[in-house]
Amino acid sequence: MKKSLLTIFAMTALAGCSQSNHDDIKTWMKSQEQQLKGKIEILPSAKTYTPVVYKAEVDPFVIKEKLSLNELLKDRFAPDLNREKEYLEEFNLEALKMVGTVIKDGNFYAMIRDPNKVISYISVGGYIGQNHGKVTSVNEGEVLIEERVNTNEQWVARNARVQLYEGK
């Protein structure tokens, strides 16, 4: 009994699938084909590859000499010698006097008097003194400077300062 019901059910399912012509889908597909107007463009021609022969004077995979760590770090504090000098770099730090500060746009500017009695303004990032000194900090009482000095064929950094002058 179960076999006969299963057989009847399978035959009915197959009969239902085979009798449909799908005319509505076929009509829709034909109308869509007529609306297509696409055109495939021709691909550009491939450029020819020209190899370049590598001619090195030095083999990059052969170490000819070993460099010591000191040799590599020897110039890490070297100043930029091609940089245009600023006015206050003409004078020794000992000859310069800080005579006050000014605040503009939230930044401190130190007022520095040189031996010619000319007052110049300097802020962080400016250069001062004859030893490639760069201003690292400006406050009400002093200007902190990092100088670059060549000692024994090696550049070193050292700290210096110009303090507020309270004399006449």
N, C-alpha and C positions, 0 to 999 in steps of 0.2 A: 504494500500500500504506500509506504513511504517512497519507494522507488518510482512509482507511477506519478505521485504528486510532484516529485522533484523533476521528473522528465517533462511533465506538462508545463511546469513553471519555466523551465529552461527554454522550451520551444516557444512559449509566448514572448519571452524577453527577446529572443533572437528575431522573431517575426516583427516585433515592434521596431527594432533597429534597422531592419533591412528595407522597410516600406517607405521610410521618410526620404524625400528627394532633396530637401534643403533648398528649395527654389528661392526663398527669400534671401538666403546668404549668398547664393550664386548671383542674384540680381544686384545686391549691394556691392559685391566684389567687382562686377563689371563697371558699375558707375564710378567706383573709386579708381579703377585703372584709367578711365577716360580723363580724370582730373589730374593725373600725374603728368608733370612737365619737367621733371628733373633731367639734368644732363651732367654726366661725369666729365670733369675736366681732365685733360691729358697731364700726366705726371711730368714734372720738370726733369730734364736730363741730368744724370748724375755727373758731378764734377770729378775729374780725374785726380787721383792722389799722386802727389809728387813727393817721394821720400827725401828727407834731408839727412845728409851724412854728418854725424857728430864727430867733430875734430877737436879733441881736448888736448891742451898742452900738458895737463896734469891729470893723472888717473885719480878720479874721486874716491876710489876704493882702496888706495894705498896711502898709509900714513907715513909721511917722510920724516917728520920730526914730532916729538912730543912737546906740548906746551904745558908748563907748570901752572898751577892755579894762580900763583902770584903774578905770572906773566899775563894771564888772561884778565886779572882784576886790576892790573897796574894803572890803567887809565880810566877806571870807572868814575873817578871824581874829577876828571879833566874838564875844565870849563870850555865853553864854546868860544874859541879864539876868533872866529869870524863874525861874531856879534858886534853890532855898532855900540861903542862905549857911550855911557850916559855921563852927564855933566859931573855928578858927584864922585865919579870914579877917578877924577884927576887928583884927588887929595887923599892923604893918609887919614885913617880913622881918627888918629890922635889930634889932627888939626880941625876936625869937624865937631860942632857942638849942636846938641838938640836943644832948641829954645822953646818948644811948645808943641801942641798937637791941635789938629782940626778934625772934626768929624763931618764927612760929607757922604750922603747916601748910605749911612750906616757903616762906613769904612773910616778907620783911623788913618790920618796922614800926619807924619812927623814933620815938623818945621826944623830944617837943618841949616845952620849958619856956617859958611865956609870961611877961610882966612881972609877973603876979599870982602867980608861983611855982607855977602849976598845970601838971601834966605831962599832955600829950595824946599819943595814939598816932595815927600817920598812915602810910598805905601808898600804893603806886602807885594813881593815880586819884583820890586825895583832893585837896581844895582848901586852900590856905594863902596867907596874905598878902592885902593890900588891892588887888592888881592882877590879880585873877582868876587867881591862880597855880594850876596843876594839877601835881601830883607826877608826874613821868615815871620816876623811878628812886630807889630807896633802897638804900644799902649801909652798911657799917660806919663810913664816914668822912663821908658827906654825903647830903643830899637834893637831887636835881636837880628843878628846877621850870621849867615853861614859863608865863610870864606873858602876859597880853593887855593892851596899853596903847593908849589912843587918843591919837594924835599927829596934829595938823593934819587933823582930820576923818576920819582913817583909822585903823583898828585894825591893830596890828602885834604879832607874837609875838616875845618875847625870852626868853633863858634866864637863870635865876637859880639860886642854890644857898644852902642853909643847911649850914654845915660843923659837924662835931663840936666842941663847946665843951669845952676842956680846963682851964678855969680853975676858980675856987672857986665 
